[in-house]
Amino acid sequence: MGRRADQVGEHRTAFDRNKKKIYATQKLCGICGQPVDFSLRYPNPMSKTVDHIIPINRGGHPSDLANLQLAHLSCNRQKSDKVLQETSPPASEGIISNRNLPQSFDWASYRTR
């Protein structure tokens, strides 16, 4: 299995640059809408990560800032390569959201040993 386009080549530098911009400007998880605690570190499920709004394997751009959002690690893993299916017309044209994905576990109450 090969590495994703945001992990190698020309997109790696752009992804890293945009990840820094997201961490500096965004405070809420783009998937669940809850605040992200920047003091938490991987592998804590509530730690920060960058989510591809449209997954790379579904045609999303690997490093474009418009396709990246802040997310909790657990939310990003649960979302995986899913894309929100709108059941009603979007409130605003061009805005994509993943906040309607079901949550199977309350990760805010999760405690490591």
C-alpha positions in Angstrom: 0.0 0.0 0.0 1.5 3.3 -1.1 1.6 6.5 0.8 -1.0 9.2 0.4 -0.3 12.2 -1.8 -0.3 14.6 1.2 2.6 12.5 2.7 5.0 12.6 -0.2 6.2 14.8 -3.0 5.1 18.3 -3.8 1.9 18.2 -1.6 3.8 17.4 1.6 5.3 20.9 2.0 2.0 22.5 1.1 0.1 20.2 3.5 2.5 21.0 6.4 2.3 24.7 5.8 -1.5 24.6 5.7 -1.7 22.4 8.8 0.2 25.1 10.7 -2.4 27.7 9.4 -5.3 25.5 10.6 -3.8 25.0 14.0 -3.2 28.8 14.3 -6.7 29.8 13.2 -9.2 27.1 14.0 -10.4 26.1 17.4 -13.5 23.8 16.8 -13.5 20.3 15.4 -15.0 20.5 11.8 -16.7 17.2 12.3 -18.4 17.3 15.7 -18.3 21.1 16.3 -16.7 20.8 19.8 -13.6 22.7 20.9 -10.2 21.0 20.4 -7.8 20.9 23.3 -4.4 21.7 21.9 -2.6 20.5 25.0 -3.6 16.9 24.3 -1.1 14.8 22.3 -1.4 11.8 20.0 -2.6 9.1 20.7 -5.2 10.8 22.9 -8.5 10.4 20.9 -9.3 14.1 21.6 -6.0 15.4 20.3 -5.8 17.6 17.3 -5.4 16.5 13.7 -6.2 17.7 10.2 -9.1 16.2 8.3 -9.5 16.2 4.5 -13.1 17.4 4.1 -13.3 15.5 0.8 -11.1 12.4 1.3 -8.1 12.1 -1.1 -9.4 8.7 -2.3 -12.7 10.3 -3.2 -11.1 13.0 -5.3 -10.3 15.6 -2.6 -7.2 17.7 -3.0 -4.3 16.5 -0.8 -3.0 19.9 0.3 -5.5 22.7 -0.6 -6.4 24.7 2.5 -10.1 24.7 1.3 -10.1 20.9 1.7 -8.6 20.8 5.2 -10.2 21.4 8.6 -9.3 20.9 12.2 -10.6 17.7 13.8 -10.3 15.5 16.9 -8.3 12.4 16.1 -11.3 10.2 17.1 -13.7 12.2 14.9 -11.4 12.0 12.0 -10.9 8.3 12.4 -14.6 7.7 12.7 -15.3 9.8 9.6 -12.7 7.8 7.7 -13.4 8.3 4.0 -17.0 9.2 4.4 -18.5 12.3 2.8 -21.7 13.9 4.2 -24.8 13.2 2.2 -27.1 16.2 2.3 -30.7 15.3 2.9 -31.9 18.9 2.5 -30.6 21.8 0.5 -27.4 23.3 2.0 -27.8 26.5 4.0 -25.1 28.1 1.9 -23.7 27.1 -1.5 -20.2 25.8 -1.4 -20.0 25.1 2.3 -19.3 21.5 3.1 -19.8 20.1 6.6 -19.4 16.7 8.2 -21.1 17.6 11.5 -24.1 15.4 10.8 -22.0 12.1 11.1 -23.2 9.9 13.9 -21.1 9.7 17.0 -20.8 6.1 18.4 -18.8 7.0 21.5 -18.5 10.0 23.8 -14.8 10.6 23.5 -14.9 13.6 25.8 -15.4 11.2 28.7 -12.6 8.9 27.5 -9.7 8.5 30.0 -6.3 6.9 29.3 -4.8 4.7 32.0 
